[in-house]
Amino acid sequence: MPKKGHIPERTCVICKKKEIKDKLIRFVAKNQEVLLDEMGILPGRGAYLCMECFPKLKESLKFQKKLRRALRLEV
């Protein structure tokens, strides 16, 4: 059970900026796919991105390394 008043923070894997968990976008590697985790509840290896880094997603090697997957996205 989280402490009262505790606000979870996560770090963007591209720019390394710390932000409140709810303000970041979470992606999860599951099987051979990379999925957008809108609810933040999917199991698997996850990576967080801030909104400023979202356009850089396709060419980011840091993101691919974090998820341990080669990124194949259809945007």
PDB file of N, H, CA, C and O in Angstrom:
ATOM      1  N   MET A   1       0.846  -1.184   0.000  1.00  0.00           N
ATOM      2  CA  MET A   1       0.000   0.000   0.000  1.00  0.00           C
ATOM      3  C   MET A   1       0.889   1.243   0.000  1.00  0.00           C
ATOM      4  O   MET A   1       1.766   1.376   0.853  1.00  0.00           O
ATOM      5  N   PRO A   2       0.666   2.165  -0.962  1.00  0.00           N
ATOM      6  CA  PRO A   2       1.520   3.356  -1.021  1.00  0.00           C
ATOM      7  C   PRO A   2       1.317   4.271   0.182  1.00  0.00           C
ATOM      8  O   PRO A   2       0.247   4.316   0.790  1.00  0.00           O
ATOM      9  N   LYS A   3       2.381   4.995   0.498  1.00  0.00           N
ATOM     10  H   LYS A   3       3.250   4.958   0.004  1.00  0.00           H
ATOM     11  CA  LYS A   3       2.313   5.950   1.592  1.00  0.00           C
ATOM     12  C   LYS A   3       1.370   7.087   1.224  1.00  0.00           C
ATOM     13  O   LYS A   3       1.256   7.452   0.054  1.00  0.00           O
ATOM     14  N   LYS A   4       0.705   7.637   2.210  1.00  0.00           N
ATOM     15  H   LYS A   4       0.797   7.340   3.160  1.00  0.00           H
ATOM     16  CA  LYS A   4      -0.191   8.761   1.980  1.00  0.00           C
ATOM     17  C   LYS A   4       0.623   9.971   1.533  1.00  0.00           C
ATOM     18  O   LYS A   4       1.591  10.354   2.190  1.00  0.00           O
ATOM     19  N   GLY A   5       0.233  10.559   0.432  1.00  0.00           N
ATOM     20  H   GLY A   5      -0.553  10.248  -0.102  1.00  0.00           H
ATOM     21  CA  GLY A   5       0.941  11.709  -0.094  1.00  0.00           C
ATOM     22  C   GLY A   5       2.070  11.364  -1.039  1.00  0.00           C
ATOM     23  O   GLY A   5       2.697  12.261  -1.604  1.00  0.00           O
ATOM     24  N   HIS A   6       2.345  10.078  -1.224  1.00  0.00           N
ATOM     25  H   HIS A   6       1.836   9.350  -0.765  1.00  0.00           H
ATOM     26  CA  HIS A   6       3.418   9.659  -2.127  1.00  0.00           C
ATOM     27  C   HIS A   6       2.949   9.764  -3.571  1.00  0.00           C
ATOM     28  O   HIS A   6       1.877   9.269  -3.919  1.00  0.00           O
ATOM     29  N   ILE A   7       3.752  10.407  -4.406  1.00  0.00           N
ATOM     30  H   ILE A   7       4.623  10.808  -4.122  1.00  0.00           H
ATOM     31  CA  ILE A   7       3.447  10.537  -5.836  1.00  0.00           C
ATOM     32  C   ILE A   7       4.551   9.822  -6.602  1.00  0.00           C
ATOM     33  O   ILE A   7       5.705  10.249  -6.567  1.00  0.00           O
ATOM     34  N   PRO A   8       4.202   8.719  -7.304  1.00  0.00           N
ATOM     35  CA  PRO A   8       5.239   7.972  -8.024  1.00  0.00           C
ATOM     36  C   PRO A   8       5.807   8.758  -9.199  1.00  0.00           C
ATOM     37  O   PRO A   8       5.066   9.385  -9.956  1.00  0.00           O
ATOM     38  N   GLU A   9       7.121   8.718  -9.340  1.00  0.00           N
ATOM     39  H   GLU A   9       7.722   8.209  -8.725  1.00  0.00           H
ATOM     40  CA  GLU A   9       7.813   9.378 -10.448  1.00  0.00           C
ATOM     41  C   GLU A   9       8.493   8.335 -11.308  1.00  0.00           C
ATOM     42  O   GLU A   9       8.906   7.283 -10.820  1.00  0.00           O
ATOM     43  N   ARG A  10       8.608   8.632 -12.585  1.00  0.00           N
ATOM     44  H   ARG A  10       8.273   9.487 -12.982  1.00  0.00           H
ATOM     45  CA  ARG A  10       9.325   7.777 -13.524  1.00  0.00           C
ATOM     46  C   ARG A  10      10.226   8.667 -14.363  1.00  0.00           C
ATOM     47  O   ARG A  10      10.098   9.891 -14.339  1.00  0.00           O
ATOM     48  N   THR A  11      11.135   8.050 -15.103  1.00  0.00           N
ATOM     49  H   THR A  11      11.238   7.056 -15.122  1.00  0.00           H
ATOM     50  CA  THR A  11      12.096   8.785 -15.914  1.00  0.00           C
ATOM     51  C   THR A  11      11.892   8.459 -17.381  1.00  0.00           C
ATOM     52  O   THR A  11      11.748   7.293 -17.749  1.00  0.00           O
ATOM     53  N   CYS A  12      11.880   9.485 -18.220  1.00  0.00           N
ATOM     54  H   CYS A  12      11.997  10.432 -17.921  1.00  0.00           H
ATOM     55  CA  CYS A  12      11.798   9.301 -19.669  1.00  0.00           C
ATOM     56  C   CYS A  12      13.095   8.628 -20.129  1.00  0.00           C
ATOM     57  O   CYS A  12      14.184   9.075 -19.770  1.00  0.00           O
ATOM     58  N   VAL A  13      12.984   7.565 -20.914  1.00  0.00           N
ATOM     59  H   VAL A  13      12.099   7.201 -21.206  1.00  0.00           H
ATOM     60  CA  VAL A  13      14.176   6.821 -21.321  1.00  0.00           C
ATOM     61  C   VAL A  13      15.020   7.567 -22.354  1.00  0.00           C
ATOM     62  O   VAL A  13      16.192   7.238 -22.541  1.00  0.00           O
ATOM     63  N   ILE A  14      14.456   8.549 -23.016  1.00  0.00           N
ATOM     64  H   ILE A  14      13.504   8.817 -22.864  1.00  0.00           H
ATOM     65  CA  ILE A  14      15.208   9.286 -24.036  1.00  0.00           C
ATOM     66  C   ILE A  14      15.918  10.505 -23.451  1.00  0.00           C
ATOM     67  O   ILE A  14      17.133  10.638 -23.595  1.00  0.00           O
ATOM     68  N   CYS A  15      15.174  11.396 -22.791  1.00  0.00           N
ATOM     69  H   CYS A  15      14.187  11.288 -22.673  1.00  0.00           H
ATOM     70  CA  CYS A  15      15.784  12.639 -22.293  1.00  0.00           C
ATOM     71  C   CYS A  15      16.178  12.577 -20.814  1.00  0.00           C
ATOM     72  O   CYS A  15      16.833  13.489 -20.311  1.00  0.00           O
ATOM     73  N   LYS A  16      15.784  11.514 -20.120  1.00  0.00           N
ATOM     74  H   LYS A  16      15.252  10.773 -20.529  1.00  0.00           H
ATOM     75  CA  LYS A  16      16.120  11.301 -18.706  1.00  0.00           C
ATOM     76  C   LYS A  16      15.467  12.302 -17.757  1.00  0.00           C
ATOM     77  O   LYS A  16      15.924  12.474 -16.627  1.00  0.00           O
ATOM     78  N   LYS A  17      14.405  12.961 -18.207  1.00  0.00           N
ATOM     79  H   LYS A  17      14.033  12.821 -19.125  1.00  0.00           H
ATOM     80  CA  LYS A  17      13.688  13.912 -17.360  1.00  0.00           C
ATOM     81  C   LYS A  17      12.739  13.153 -16.434  1.00  0.00           C
ATOM     82  O   LYS A  17      11.987  12.291 -16.890  1.00  0.00           O
ATOM     83  N   LYS A  18      12.769  13.469 -15.134  1.00  0.00           N
ATOM     84  H   LYS A  18      13.380  14.169 -14.764  1.00  0.00           H
ATOM     85  CA  LYS A  18      11.866  12.841 -14.171  1.00  0.00           C
ATOM     86  C   LYS A  18      10.535  13.581 -14.200  1.00  0.00           C
ATOM     87  O   LYS A  18      10.480  14.809 -14.273  1.00  0.00           O
ATOM     88  N   GLU A  19       9.464  12.792 -14.139  1.00  0.00           N
ATOM     89  H   GLU A  19       9.508  11.795 -14.079  1.00  0.00           H
ATOM     90  CA  GLU A  19       8.123  13.370 -14.206  1.00  0.00           C
ATOM     91  C   GLU A  19       7.177  12.476 -13.414  1.00  0.00           C
ATOM     92  O   GLU A  19       7.488  11.317 -13.141  1.00  0.00           O
ATOM     93  N   ILE A  20       6.030  13.018 -13.052  1.00  0.00           N
ATOM     94  H   ILE A  20       5.777  13.960 -13.274  1.00  0.00           H
ATOM     95  CA  ILE A  20       4.995  12.230 -12.395  1.00  0.00           C
ATOM     96  C   ILE A  20       4.560  11.127 -13.353  1.00  0.00           C
ATOM     97  O   ILE A  20       4.410  11.362 -14.552  1.00  0.00           O
ATOM     98  N   LYS A  21       4.358   9.932 -12.825  1.00  0.00           N
ATOM     99  H   LYS A  21       4.480   9.741 -11.851  1.00  0.00           H
ATOM    100  CA  LYS A  21       4.047   8.755 -13.632  1.00  0.00           C
ATOM    101  C   LYS A  21       2.869   8.984 -14.579  1.00  0.00           C
ATOM    102  O   LYS A  21       2.899   8.520 -15.719  1.00  0.00           O
ATOM    103  N   ASP A  22       1.847   9.682 -14.131  1.00  0.00           N
ATOM    104  H   ASP A  22       1.823  10.059 -13.205  1.00  0.00           H
ATOM    105  CA  ASP A  22       0.652   9.898 -14.936  1.00  0.00           C
ATOM    106  C   ASP A  22       0.884  10.812 -16.140  1.00  0.00           C
ATOM    107  O   ASP A  22       0.079  10.807 -17.072  1.00  0.00           O
ATOM    108  N   LYS A  23       1.954  11.585 -16.142  1.00  0.00           N
ATOM    109  H   LYS A  23       2.608  11.589 -15.386  1.00  0.00           H
ATOM    110  CA  LYS A  23       2.235  12.508 -17.245  1.00  0.00           C
ATOM    111  C   LYS A  23       3.092  11.881 -18.341  1.00  0.00           C
ATOM    112  O   LYS A  23       3.332  12.506 -19.374  1.00  0.00           O
ATOM    113  N   LEU A  24       3.552  10.650 -18.122  1.00  0.00           N
ATOM    114  H   LEU A  24       3.357  10.143 -17.282  1.00  0.00           H
ATOM    115  CA  LEU A  24       4.389   9.970 -19.099  1.00  0.00           C
ATOM    116  C   LEU A  24       3.599   8.886 -19.825  1.00  0.00           C
ATOM    117  O   LEU A  24       2.583   8.400 -19.327  1.00  0.00           O
ATOM    118  N   ILE A  25       4.077   8.521 -20.998  1.00  0.00           N
ATOM    119  H   ILE A  25       4.902   8.916 -21.402  1.00  0.00           H
ATOM    120  CA  ILE A  25       3.463   7.477 -21.809  1.00  0.00           C
ATOM    121  C   ILE A  25       4.246   6.192 -21.563  1.00  0.00           C
ATOM    122  O   ILE A  25       5.475   6.195 -21.631  1.00  0.00           O
ATOM    123  N   ARG A  26       3.549   5.095 -21.278  1.00  0.00           N
ATOM    124  H   ARG A  26       2.550   5.093 -21.222  1.00  0.00           H
ATOM    125  CA  ARG A  26       4.229   3.825 -21.000  1.00  0.00           C
ATOM    126  C   ARG A  26       4.045   2.861 -22.162  1.00  0.00           C
ATOM    127  O   ARG A  26       2.944   2.694 -22.686  1.00  0.00           O
ATOM    128  N   PHE A  27       5.135   2.235 -22.548  1.00  0.00           N
ATOM    129  H   PHE A  27       6.030   2.370 -22.122  1.00  0.00           H
ATOM    130  CA  PHE A  27       5.125   1.188 -23.559  1.00  0.00           C
ATOM    131  C   PHE A  27       5.617  -0.092 -22.912  1.00  0.00           C
ATOM    132  O   PHE A  27       6.462  -0.061 -22.017  1.00  0.00           O
ATOM    133  N   VAL A  28       5.081  -1.229 -23.368  1.00  0.00           N
ATOM    134  H   VAL A  28       4.394  -1.255 -24.095  1.00  0.00           H
ATOM    135  CA  VAL A  28       5.424  -2.523 -22.796  1.00  0.00           C
ATOM    136  C   VAL A  28       5.845  -3.471 -23.906  1.00  0.00           C
ATOM    137  O   VAL A  28       5.225  -3.515 -24.969  1.00  0.00           O
ATOM    138  N   ALA A  29       6.893  -4.219 -23.653  1.00  0.00           N
ATOM    139  H   ALA A  29       7.397  -4.182 -22.790  1.00  0.00           H
ATOM    140  CA  ALA A  29       7.327  -5.262 -24.582  1.00  0.00           C
ATOM    141  C   ALA A  29       6.675  -6.566 -24.144  1.00  0.00           C
ATOM    142  O   ALA A  29       6.895  -7.048 -23.033  1.00  0.00           O
ATOM    143  N   LYS A  30       5.875  -7.122 -25.033  1.00  0.00           N
ATOM    144  H   LYS A  30       5.697  -6.731 -25.936  1.00  0.00           H
ATOM    145  CA  LYS A  30       5.201  -8.379 -24.741  1.00  0.00           C
ATOM    146  C   LYS A  30       5.333  -9.270 -25.957  1.00  0.00           C
ATOM    147  O   LYS A  30       4.921  -8.899 -27.056  1.00  0.00           O
ATOM    148  N   ASN A  31       5.915 -10.458 -25.758  1.00  0.00           N
ATOM    149  H   ASN A  31       6.251 -10.760 -24.866  1.00  0.00           H
ATOM    150  CA  ASN A  31       6.228 -11.369 -26.865  1.00  0.00           C
ATOM    151  C   ASN A  31       7.118 -10.640 -27.856  1.00  0.00           C
ATOM    152  O   ASN A  31       8.202 -10.198 -27.473  1.00  0.00           O
ATOM    153  N   GLN A  32       6.723 -10.495 -29.088  1.00  0.00           N
ATOM    154  H   GLN A  32       5.844 -10.854 -29.400  1.00  0.00           H
ATOM    155  CA  GLN A  32       7.534  -9.801 -30.096  1.00  0.00           C
ATOM    156  C   GLN A  32       6.943  -8.439 -30.456  1.00  0.00           C
ATOM    157  O   GLN A  32       7.289  -7.873 -31.493  1.00  0.00           O
ATOM    158  N   GLU A  33       6.060  -7.909 -29.615  1.00  0.00           N
ATOM    159  H   GLU A  33       5.780  -8.369 -28.772  1.00  0.00           H
ATOM    160  CA  GLU A  33       5.382  -6.645 -29.905  1.00  0.00           C
ATOM    161  C   GLU A  33       5.744  -5.581 -28.878  1.00  0.00           C
ATOM    162  O   GLU A  33       6.153  -5.885 -27.757  1.00  0.00           O
ATOM    163  N   VAL A  34       5.584  -4.335 -29.286  1.00  0.00           N
ATOM    164  H   VAL A  34       5.252  -4.088 -30.196  1.00  0.00           H
ATOM    165  CA  VAL A  34       5.682  -3.201 -28.377  1.00  0.00           C
ATOM    166  C   VAL A  34       4.299  -2.585 -28.323  1.00  0.00           C
ATOM    167  O   VAL A  34       3.776  -2.128 -29.340  1.00  0.00           O
ATOM    168  N   LEU A  35       3.700  -2.570 -27.129  1.00  0.00           N
ATOM    169  H   LEU A  35       4.125  -2.941 -26.303  1.00  0.00           H
ATOM    170  CA  LEU A  35       2.330  -2.119 -26.955  1.00  0.00           C
ATOM    171  C   LEU A  35       2.273  -0.832 -26.156  1.00  0.00           C
ATOM    172  O   LEU A  35       3.076  -0.621 -25.247  1.00  0.00           O
ATOM    173  N   LEU A  36       1.328   0.025 -26.494  1.00  0.00           N
ATOM    174  H   LEU A  36       0.675  -0.147 -27.232  1.00  0.00           H
ATOM    175  CA  LEU A  36       1.045   1.214 -25.706  1.00  0.00           C
ATOM    176  C   LEU A  36       0.222   0.789 -24.500  1.00  0.00           C
ATOM    177  O   LEU A  36      -0.827   0.165 -24.657  1.00  0.00           O
ATOM    178  N   ASP A  37       0.678   1.117 -23.310  1.00  0.00           N
ATOM    179  H   ASP A  37       1.530   1.624 -23.182  1.00  0.00           H
ATOM    180  CA  ASP A  37      -0.017   0.745 -22.076  1.00  0.00           C
ATOM    181  C   ASP A  37      -0.765   1.964 -21.557  1.00  0.00           C
ATOM    182  O   ASP A  37      -0.239   2.723 -20.742  1.00  0.00           O
ATOM    183  N   GLU A  38      -1.988   2.148 -22.029  1.00  0.00           N
ATOM    184  H   GLU A  38      -2.415   1.532 -22.691  1.00  0.00           H
ATOM    185  CA  GLU A  38      -2.769   3.335 -21.669  1.00  0.00           C
ATOM    186  C   GLU A  38      -3.161   3.360 -20.190  1.00  0.00           C
ATOM    187  O   GLU A  38      -3.192   4.426 -19.576  1.00  0.00           O
ATOM    188  N   MET A  39      -3.458   2.202 -19.623  1.00  0.00           N
ATOM    189  H   MET A  39      -3.433   1.336 -20.122  1.00  0.00           H
ATOM    190  CA  MET A  39      -3.904   2.141 -18.233  1.00  0.00           C
ATOM    191  C   MET A  39      -2.751   1.957 -17.244  1.00  0.00           C
ATOM    192  O   MET A  39      -2.934   2.131 -16.040  1.00  0.00           O
ATOM    193  N   GLY A  40      -1.572   1.608 -17.745  1.00  0.00           N
ATOM    194  H   GLY A  40      -1.423   1.467 -18.724  1.00  0.00           H
ATOM    195  CA  GLY A  40      -0.417   1.417 -16.876  1.00  0.00           C
ATOM    196  C   GLY A  40      -0.469   0.128 -16.081  1.00  0.00           C
ATOM    197  O   GLY A  40       0.097   0.048 -14.991  1.00  0.00           O
ATOM    198  N   ILE A  41      -1.147  -0.889 -16.618  1.00  0.00           N
ATOM    199  H   ILE A  41      -1.606  -0.824 -17.504  1.00  0.00           H
ATOM    200  CA  ILE A  41      -1.323  -2.130 -15.860  1.00  0.00           C
ATOM    201  C   ILE A  41      -0.847  -3.378 -16.598  1.00  0.00           C
ATOM    202  O   ILE A  41      -0.896  -4.474 -16.039  1.00  0.00           O
ATOM    203  N   LEU A  42      -0.390  -3.237 -17.833  1.00  0.00           N
ATOM    204  H   LEU A  42      -0.350  -2.347 -18.287  1.00  0.00           H
ATOM    205  CA  LEU A  42       0.043  -4.407 -18.585  1.00  0.00           C
ATOM    206  C   LEU A  42       1.315  -5.002 -17.985  1.00  0.00           C
ATOM    207  O   LEU A  42       2.219  -4.267 -17.586  1.00  0.00           O
ATOM    208  N   PRO A  43       1.384  -6.325 -17.923  1.00  0.00           N
ATOM    209  CA  PRO A  43       2.613  -6.948 -17.433  1.00  0.00           C
ATOM    210  C   PRO A  43       3.690  -6.929 -18.511  1.00  0.00           C
ATOM    211  O   PRO A  43       3.384  -6.829 -19.699  1.00  0.00           O
ATOM    212  N   GLY A  44       4.917  -7.022 -18.106  1.00  0.00           N
ATOM    213  H   GLY A  44       5.166  -7.103 -17.141  1.00  0.00           H
ATOM    214  CA  GLY A  44       6.021  -7.049 -19.058  1.00  0.00           C
ATOM    215  C   GLY A  44       6.985  -5.910 -18.838  1.00  0.00           C
ATOM    216  O   GLY A  44       6.772  -5.052 -17.981  1.00  0.00           O
ATOM    217  N   ARG A  45       8.037  -5.910 -19.613  1.00  0.00           N
ATOM    218  H   ARG A  45       8.209  -6.607 -20.309  1.00  0.00           H
ATOM    219  CA  ARG A  45       9.075  -4.892 -19.503  1.00  0.00           C
ATOM    220  C   ARG A  45       8.558  -3.574 -20.055  1.00  0.00           C
ATOM    221  O   ARG A  45       8.124  -3.514 -21.206  1.00  0.00           O
ATOM    222  N   GLY A  46       8.597  -2.531 -19.262  1.00  0.00           N
ATOM    223  H   GLY A  46       8.949  -2.580 -18.327  1.00  0.00           H
ATOM    224  CA  GLY A  46       8.042  -1.247 -19.660  1.00  0.00           C
ATOM    225  C   GLY A  46       9.089  -0.166 -19.807  1.00  0.00           C
ATOM    226  O   GLY A  46      10.184  -0.253 -19.251  1.00  0.00           O
ATOM    227  N   ALA A  47       8.729   0.861 -20.572  1.00  0.00           N
ATOM    228  H   ALA A  47       7.840   0.932 -21.024  1.00  0.00           H
ATOM    229  CA  ALA A  47       9.568   2.042 -20.744  1.00  0.00           C
ATOM    230  C   ALA A  47       8.651   3.257 -20.821  1.00  0.00           C
ATOM    231  O   ALA A  47       7.562   3.191 -21.390  1.00  0.00           O
ATOM    232  N   TYR A  48       9.101   4.356 -20.247  1.00  0.00           N
ATOM    233  H   TYR A  48       9.986   4.410 -19.784  1.00  0.00           H
ATOM    234  CA  TYR A  48       8.303   5.575 -20.204  1.00  0.00           C
ATOM    235  C   TYR A  48       8.904   6.639 -21.115  1.00  0.00           C
ATOM    236  O   TYR A  48      10.122   6.748 -21.251  1.00  0.00           O
ATOM    237  N   LEU A  49       8.015   7.425 -21.740  1.00  0.00           N
ATOM    238  H   LEU A  49       7.025   7.336 -21.630  1.00  0.00           H
ATOM    239  CA  LEU A  49       8.418   8.542 -22.590  1.00  0.00           C
ATOM    240  C   LEU A  49       7.631   9.779 -22.214  1.00  0.00           C
ATOM    241  O   LEU A  49       6.451   9.690 -21.877  1.00  0.00           O
ATOM    242  N   CYS A  50       8.285  10.945 -22.271  1.00  0.00           N
ATOM    243  H   CYS A  50       9.244  11.017 -22.545  1.00  0.00           H
ATOM    244  CA  CYS A  50       7.562  12.192 -22.081  1.00  0.00           C
ATOM    245  C   CYS A  50       6.970  12.612 -23.434  1.00  0.00           C
ATOM    246  O   CYS A  50       7.356  12.083 -24.476  1.00  0.00           O
ATOM    247  N   MET A  51       6.055  13.542 -23.410  1.00  0.00           N
ATOM    248  H   MET A  51       5.741  13.972 -22.564  1.00  0.00           H
ATOM    249  CA  MET A  51       5.379  13.978 -24.638  1.00  0.00           C
ATOM    250  C   MET A  51       6.347  14.646 -25.615  1.00  0.00           C
ATOM    251  O   MET A  51       6.157  14.553 -26.828  1.00  0.00           O
ATOM    252  N   GLU A  52       7.387  15.321 -25.101  1.00  0.00           N
ATOM    253  H   GLU A  52       7.542  15.397 -24.116  1.00  0.00           H
ATOM    254  CA  GLU A  52       8.349  15.982 -25.972  1.00  0.00           C
ATOM    255  C   GLU A  52       9.186  14.965 -26.758  1.00  0.00           C
ATOM    256  O   GLU A  52       9.606  15.243 -27.881  1.00  0.00           O
ATOM    257  N   CYS A  53       9.423  13.808 -26.179  1.00  0.00           N
ATOM    258  H   CYS A  53       9.082  13.582 -25.267  1.00  0.00           H
ATOM    259  CA  CYS A  53      10.257  12.788 -26.826  1.00  0.00           C
ATOM    260  C   CYS A  53       9.452  11.816 -27.688  1.00  0.00           C
ATOM    261  O   CYS A  53      10.039  11.016 -28.418  1.00  0.00           O
ATOM    262  N   PHE A  54       8.151  11.868 -27.619  1.00  0.00           N
ATOM    263  H   PHE A  54       7.675  12.518 -27.026  1.00  0.00           H
ATOM    264  CA  PHE A  54       7.322  10.942 -28.388  1.00  0.00           C
ATOM    265  C   PHE A  54       7.604  11.000 -29.891  1.00  0.00           C
ATOM    266  O   PHE A  54       7.648   9.946 -30.526  1.00  0.00           O
ATOM    267  N   PRO A  55       7.800  12.194 -30.498  1.00  0.00           N
ATOM    268  CA  PRO A  55       8.122  12.227 -31.934  1.00  0.00           C
ATOM    269  C   PRO A  55       9.471  11.578 -32.270  1.00  0.00           C
ATOM    270  O   PRO A  55       9.685  11.168 -33.411  1.00  0.00           O
ATOM    271  N   LYS A  56      10.372  11.479 -31.305  1.00  0.00           N
ATOM    272  H   LYS A  56      10.198  11.812 -30.378  1.00  0.00           H
ATOM    273  CA  LYS A  56      11.698  10.888 -31.527  1.00  0.00           C
ATOM    274  C   LYS A  56      11.686   9.366 -31.346  1.00  0.00           C
ATOM    275  O   LYS A  56      12.732   8.725 -31.442  1.00  0.00           O
ATOM    276  N   LEU A  57      10.542   8.801 -31.094  1.00  0.00           N
ATOM    277  H   LEU A  57       9.692   9.322 -31.017  1.00  0.00           H
ATOM    278  CA  LEU A  57      10.425   7.395 -30.733  1.00  0.00           C
ATOM    279  C   LEU A  57      11.000   6.443 -31.764  1.00  0.00           C
ATOM    280  O   LEU A  57      11.724   5.516 -31.400  1.00  0.00           O
ATOM    281  N   LYS A  58      10.703   6.640 -33.026  1.00  0.00           N
ATOM    282  H   LYS A  58      10.115   7.393 -33.322  1.00  0.00           H
ATOM    283  CA  LYS A  58      11.123   5.687 -34.065  1.00  0.00           C
ATOM    284  C   LYS A  58      12.637   5.563 -34.194  1.00  0.00           C
ATOM    285  O   LYS A  58      13.143   4.466 -34.426  1.00  0.00           O
ATOM    286  N   GLU A  59      13.365   6.662 -34.048  1.00  0.00           N
ATOM    287  H   GLU A  59      12.954   7.554 -33.860  1.00  0.00           H
ATOM    288  CA  GLU A  59      14.813   6.597 -34.241  1.00  0.00           C
ATOM    289  C   GLU A  59      15.598   6.441 -32.932  1.00  0.00           C
ATOM    290  O   GLU A  59      16.828   6.490 -32.937  1.00  0.00           O
ATOM    291  N   SER A  60      14.900   6.257 -31.828  1.00  0.00           N
ATOM    292  H   SER A  60      13.901   6.217 -31.824  1.00  0.00           H
ATOM    293  CA  SER A  60      15.580   6.170 -30.543  1.00  0.00           C
ATOM    294  C   SER A  60      16.122   4.771 -30.264  1.00  0.00           C
ATOM    295  O   SER A  60      15.360   3.816 -30.115  1.00  0.00           O
ATOM    296  N   LEU A  61      17.443   4.666 -30.195  1.00  0.00           N
ATOM    297  H   LEU A  61      18.062   5.443 -30.316  1.00  0.00           H
ATOM    298  CA  LEU A  61      18.064   3.400 -29.836  1.00  0.00           C
ATOM    299  C   LEU A  61      17.958   3.140 -28.332  1.00  0.00           C
ATOM    300  O   LEU A  61      17.938   1.989 -27.898  1.00  0.00           O
ATOM    301  N   LYS A  62      17.891   4.221 -27.536  1.00  0.00           N
ATOM    302  H   LYS A  62      17.908   5.157 -27.889  1.00  0.00           H
ATOM    303  CA  LYS A  62      17.754   4.078 -26.088  1.00  0.00           C
ATOM    304  C   LYS A  62      16.443   3.371 -25.753  1.00  0.00           C
ATOM    305  O   LYS A  62      16.402   2.504 -24.880  1.00  0.00           O
ATOM    306  N   PHE A  63      15.385   3.745 -26.447  1.00  0.00           N
ATOM    307  H   PHE A  63      15.418   4.449 -27.156  1.00  0.00           H
ATOM    308  CA  PHE A  63      14.070   3.141 -26.216  1.00  0.00           C
ATOM    309  C   PHE A  63      14.100   1.654 -26.562  1.00  0.00           C
ATOM    310  O   PHE A  63      13.595   0.822 -25.808  1.00  0.00           O
ATOM    311  N   GLN A  64      14.692   1.332 -27.698  1.00  0.00           N
ATOM    312  H   GLN A  64      15.102   2.008 -28.311  1.00  0.00           H
ATOM    313  CA  GLN A  64      14.774  -0.059 -28.129  1.00  0.00           C
ATOM    314  C   GLN A  64      15.614  -0.891 -27.161  1.00  0.00           C
ATOM    315  O   GLN A  64      15.286  -2.041 -26.868  1.00  0.00           O
ATOM    316  N   LYS A  65      16.686  -0.303 -26.677  1.00  0.00           N
ATOM    317  H   LYS A  65      16.952   0.631 -26.915  1.00  0.00           H
ATOM    318  CA  LYS A  65      17.569  -1.002 -25.749  1.00  0.00           C
ATOM    319  C   LYS A  65      16.855  -1.268 -24.425  1.00  0.00           C
ATOM    320  O   LYS A  65      16.991  -2.344 -23.842  1.00  0.00           O
ATOM    321  N   LYS A  66      16.099  -0.287 -23.958  1.00  0.00           N
ATOM    322  H   LYS A  66      15.988   0.587 -24.431  1.00  0.00           H
ATOM    323  CA  LYS A  66      15.375  -0.430 -22.699  1.00  0.00           C
ATOM    324  C   LYS A  66      14.358  -1.569 -22.776  1.00  0.00           C
ATOM    325  O   LYS A  66      14.219  -2.344 -21.829  1.00  0.00           O
ATOM    326  N   LEU A  67      13.659  -1.670 -23.886  1.00  0.00           N
ATOM    327  H   LEU A  67      13.772  -1.041 -24.655  1.00  0.00           H
ATOM    328  CA  LEU A  67      12.659  -2.728 -24.040  1.00  0.00           C
ATOM    329  C   LEU A  67      13.252  -4.046 -24.520  1.00  0.00           C
ATOM    330  O   LEU A  67      12.579  -5.077 -24.531  1.00  0.00           O
ATOM    331  N   ARG A  68      14.529  -3.997 -24.919  1.00  0.00           N
ATOM    332  H   ARG A  68      15.075  -3.159 -24.910  1.00  0.00           H
ATOM    333  CA  ARG A  68      15.219  -5.183 -25.438  1.00  0.00           C
ATOM    334  C   ARG A  68      14.508  -5.748 -26.662  1.00  0.00           C
ATOM    335  O   ARG A  68      14.393  -6.963 -26.821  1.00  0.00           O
ATOM    336  N   ARG A  69      14.036  -4.856 -27.520  1.00  0.00           N
ATOM    337  H   ARG A  69      14.130  -3.868 -27.391  1.00  0.00           H
ATOM    338  CA  ARG A  69      13.331  -5.242 -28.740  1.00  0.00           C
ATOM    339  C   ARG A  69      13.735  -4.306 -29.871  1.00  0.00           C
ATOM    340  O   ARG A  69      14.003  -3.126 -29.648  1.00  0.00           O
ATOM    341  N   ALA A  70      13.776  -4.831 -31.061  1.00  0.00           N
ATOM    342  H   ALA A  70      13.559  -5.791 -31.243  1.00  0.00           H
ATOM    343  CA  ALA A  70      13.922  -3.991 -32.245  1.00  0.00           C
ATOM    344  C   ALA A  70      12.552  -3.375 -32.496  1.00  0.00           C
ATOM    345  O   ALA A  70      11.544  -4.081 -32.522  1.00  0.00           O
ATOM    346  N   LEU A  71      12.519  -2.091 -32.675  1.00  0.00           N
ATOM    347  H   LEU A  71      13.338  -1.517 -32.654  1.00  0.00           H
ATOM    348  CA  LEU A  71      11.250  -1.373 -32.762  1.00  0.00           C
ATOM    349  C   LEU A  71      10.697  -1.404 -34.178  1.00  0.00           C
ATOM    350  O   LEU A  71      11.353  -0.963 -35.121  1.00  0.00           O
ATOM    351  N   ARG A  72       9.505  -1.919 -34.316  1.00  0.00           N
ATOM    352  H   ARG A  72       8.972  -2.278 -33.550  1.00  0.00           H
ATOM    353  CA  ARG A  72       8.794  -1.916 -35.596  1.00  0.00           C
ATOM    354  C   ARG A  72       7.431  -1.294 -35.353  1.00  0.00           C
ATOM    355  O   ARG A  72       6.479  -1.989 -34.998  1.00  0.00           O
ATOM    356  N   LEU A  73       7.336   0.020 -35.543  1.00  0.00           N
ATOM    357  H   LEU A  73       8.110   0.585 -35.831  1.00  0.00           H
ATOM    358  CA  LEU A  73       6.086   0.723 -35.289  1.00  0.00           C
ATOM    359  C   LEU A  73       5.451   1.180 -36.588  1.00  0.00           C
ATOM    360  O   LEU A  73       6.139   1.578 -37.528  1.00  0.00           O
ATOM    361  N   GLU A  74       4.140   1.118 -36.624  1.00  0.00           N
ATOM    362  H   GLU A  74       3.581   0.795 -35.860  1.00  0.00           H
ATOM    363  CA  GLU A  74       3.367   1.699 -37.723  1.00  0.00           C
ATOM    364  C   GLU A  74       2.657   2.903 -37.131  1.00  0.00           C
ATOM    365  O   GLU A  74       1.690   2.754 -36.383  1.00  0.00           O
ATOM    366  N   VAL A  75       3.133   4.095 -37.464  1.00  0.00           N
ATOM    367  H   VAL A  75       3.918   4.215 -38.072  1.00  0.00           H
ATOM    368  CA  VAL A  75       2.558   5.319 -36.884  1.00  0.00           C
ATOM    369  C   VAL A  75       1.645   5.961 -37.907  1.00  0.00           C
ATOM    370  O   VAL A  75       1.052   7.005 -37.636  1.00  0.00           O
TER     371      VAL A  75
END
